[in-house]
Structures are given as C-alpha cells and as structure tokens.
C-alpha cells in the first residue's frame, strides 16, 4: 500500500505540485538515479525529506566526478564500470 511504498516520477526542481506532495511526510529510504549535476541541486531537498535515521541512495554519478554530500554522512560508496552509487545518512 502507498503508506509503505510509493514511487514518484517527475522533475522535483520544477514541478511544485510533486515537490509539495513529497514534502508532506518523511521517508525511511529515498533512491535517486540521476546525473551528478542534478543530484547536487536536489541533495538538500532529498535529505530534508528523510527521517532522522533514514537513508538516501544516489547513483548515476561518473566515478571521476567529485560529489558534494551537503553535510550528509557517506555510509558506503560502490563503483562499478565507472559509475558510483553512494549511500548517505543525515
């Protein structure tokens, strides 16, 4: 059911309705697979939607690109075939 799991697709930076809907509650887990430049712009917002003990998993980051974590703690990083996945917490 939606109270346990939901998937949303859309541009969180320009779609105010989607952004407001997702801001209504806090989440245990957020996953985002988007290019690094977009993730940089979204990181603060995504972290604000996490519960205090929540996890943010981001991917779609080319290994050579430095990624700013906006104060989040890097729990784990996995690199495969030149692409990075980073597990973050508050």
Secondary structure as UniProt FT lines:
FT   TURN            2..4
FT   TURN            12..14
FT   HELIX           16..22
FT   TURN            23..24
FT   STRAND          27..33
FT   HELIX           36..48
FT   STRAND          50..62
FT   TURN            63..64
FT   TURN            70..71
FT   STRAND          73..80
FT   TURN            81..82
FT   STRAND          83..89
//
